Every structure is written in structure tokens, then in C-alpha cells.
Amino acid sequence: MPMQGGDVQPEESPAAPLLSLQGVRVAYGSAEVVRKLSFSLKRGSIGCLLGSSGCGKTTVLRAIAGFESVSEGEILVNGTVVSGRDTLLPPERRRVGMVFQDYALFPHLTVARNIEFGIKHLHKAERIRRVKKLIGIVGLDGHDDKYPYELSGGQQQRVALARALAPMPDLVLLDEPFSNLDVDLRERLGHELRDIIKRNGFTALLVTHDQHEAFSIADEIGVMNAGHIEQWDTPYNLYHRPSTRFVADFIGQGTFVPGAVVREDQVEIELGMLNGHVPPACRIGCDACGQGCKVDVLLRPDDLVHDEASPTKAEILQKAFRGADILYTLKLDSGRKVMALVASHHNHAIGERIGIRLAVDHIVAFSQAPAAGDRVPMLGPKALGTTARAA
């Protein structure tokens, strides 16, 4: 399809999800790698599968691309079943582009030749026009005749992206796209990649183990664990409203402190009283009003404020200078550890005792002994009436 206007535009399709996975299972013999996995991605969105090595995220990406078959469930792209128990559409017929972890550029081909590799069926004039447009979109003007070995890692990544976009795919898949780059370049290119995809109306799904990368690029993220998605949600909700204890542990930094349900709208922890809705799932084993139930409350570093006027003190065990702020690991009087993110002009020494107070905007609590796989609702956010005060 010829490009029109200033940017590349994918073909239109109905409002149904562009990508849909329904109960997908992938296994190698008796080894189940992906189990009962379901999620969807709407056109124009950027999704991400986030997880540690071995969780199955790359296998999911390869199954969507058509490089792996599924033993159960279905994968639909633009409303068409491309994978199922009795269906395996070849990769070249799926209208899916893929950017591999190592870029997989052809070393003997120039930038322009690499980009046009998948569109040789087009007329020459159209190929030239499309390659030129894509080179401009990814910011490689003047590099048409260079070879991959003459480019930096970031420039090679741009060529790989342009090559994946050249056939005008419905969906672009990115497998750990920045893993070979240094941290500063990774962050900058991540923002540029998001801008390119969003500005041109493409739909993309990436996999990564890097939370910062996922948060800076994706609209929605699926946190994967042992072959299934624990939670598919926005970055904000994953951080502030984790639906499982695994997500609460995996996303960001934080510590769990024990708490006791005082009544159905109050939980007491060592640092003070938290007022808010306590869901029934957190009151298993308690009496009718919820008194006496033991819970674990998640405290993020930004839930604690350095306040020298506070009567609550904690000892500094560790400190990590981060430029604008310092991440302190603190020991409470009970011996439990918490973390606090403090502006760096409050530069205290290890061993000092500093004043702290609670500043909890979103309270998350789980039963102290949840059954494996149980999903326990969080405590209500401050926007719905939750407040917190220091003891």
C-alpha cells in the first residue's frame, strides 16, 4: 500500500482488538512454557510483556509471530485466527513485523537494502519512496548507503525497526529491543521508539525484563510469572494497585510490614494508623467487623517522608545516592526494614537516626498467608477517602 502524507499509516480495520490471545498454551513435550494466557491489544496501543528470564514472554512473542505453534487456545490478529490447535498461518502471511534482540541485519546489505528486503514485490519506484520515507522517520537521513558495521548500536536498532515497518504490518513485535545498548541510550531510544510508533499509528508489543523500559514505552503491561500473566494493566495501576502479591513484589521497590485490622475501615501498622476500606478478602478468619485480622501492608519508598519534627525515628542502614534524591534503607525500632526516597540535600550518614512520617496515597494490603495464586484486593486509594497518619 503506498504511503501518503508525511507519515506511514497502517491499513484500517474494525474497532475490535487488533491482537487477541485466548487461553493460549505452548508446550515442548511435557514442559508447559505458556499456560492459559489471555490478553488483548487495541489498534494504536503499545503493549508489553514484562518478566524475568524464563517466564515465557519471548515464547509468547514467537507464537504471535508464527515461529511457535500453540497446543491450546487461539491467537487472532485483526480478527483473523492465525494460530490454534488446527491453525498455523505462516509468519509471512500474518502481517506482523518483528524486531529481533540482535537486530538480525544483513551485514552485506546497505541500510536501504536492509529496509527494502521484505518489500521486493513492490514496484521499484514505490520501494524507493517507502525506504526513503522510513529512513526519515527513524532519523537516519544520509545513512542510506552505509553498512551495519558502520553504524552504532542505536542506529542498527533503528534500521531493524524501519525494516519491520516497511511491509506495513498490522502489528510490530519487539524482542528485548534495547538489551544490547547502554542505559542512557536505551532510555533515549525508548522515548523515540514510542514517539515513532504513536505518531504513525502503528500497534506494537514488546517483551522486556526492564521495568523502566516497559514503563517509559508501553500503554499497558502484562506482568508474567511462570508462563501466565499475573496482571495486565497500566503502569500506574501495576505500581499503585497490584492485584497479586507477586506483582507487588516484582514491580518497583518496597517492603511489607505487618498490620492488624482494627475495624473494617482501619489498619494499624508500626508507623501509624491507616484509614480506608479494608476488603473482605483481607479479613478472612476475623469476626464480623473485621477486628483482629493480620495483614501485610506494602510500603513504597515514596510512602515515607523525611521529617525531623516527627517523633518516629529510624536508623539509616544503607543509602544510595541518585543525584536528585537518596534512597535510604531504614531500620525501625522493631528491627524491621523500610525504604524512604529523600531529596538529596538531606544527606545523612549511615547510623544516623532520622525522623519519618507516613504519606500514603495508595494503600495495598494482602492476607499474611494467602493461598497460592489467590488474588487479594488492595485497600482503597486516598481518592476514595483513604487517609494515613503517623502514630
QUIKAGI-V627215 format. One line per field, one symbol per residue. ss: DSSP state (a for helix, b for strand, c for the rest). psi: psi as a letter, one per 20 degrees, with the letter a starting at -180 (. if undefined). A space follows every 50 residues. Layout:
ss->???
psi->???
This chain:
ss->cccbccbcccccccccccbbbbbbbbbbccbbbbbbbbbbbccccbbbbb ccccccaaaaaaaaaccccccbbbbbbccbbbbbccbbccaaaccbbbbc cccccccccbaaaaaaaaaccccaaaaaaaaaaaaaacccccccccbaaa ccaaaaaaaaaaaaaaccccbbbbbcccccccaaaaaaaaaaaaaaaaac cccbbbbbccaaaaaaaccbbbbbbccbbbbbbcaaaaaaccccaaaaaa ccccbbbbbbbbbccbbbbccbbbbccccaaaaccccccccccbbbbbbc aaabbbccccccbbbbbbbbbcccbbbbbbbcccccbbbbbbbccccccc ccbbbbbbcccccbbbbccccccccccccccaaaccbbbbc
psi->pqqqairpprqqrriqphpppolpppqncioohpplpprqpqpiqorpop rrpjijghggghhhhjiqqqiqaqppokipoipahjpnpqhijilpqpor hjhlqohjqrgghghjgjkiiqqghhggggggghhggjkkpijgjqqhij qrghhhhgghgghhhgjlqhpppoolhjhjqrgghggghgghgggggghj jrpqpqqqiogggghhgqhqpooqoljrpgporqgghhghlpiqhgghhh pbqrqpqqrpogaikppprhiapppapoqhhjkpirahjjpipprppppr hjipppohipipqqpohqqopkehrpoppqprhiiqqrqpoqpiimnqqp iqpqpqqqmohpppqqqhmqqpiqppqrqqrhhjjprqqq.
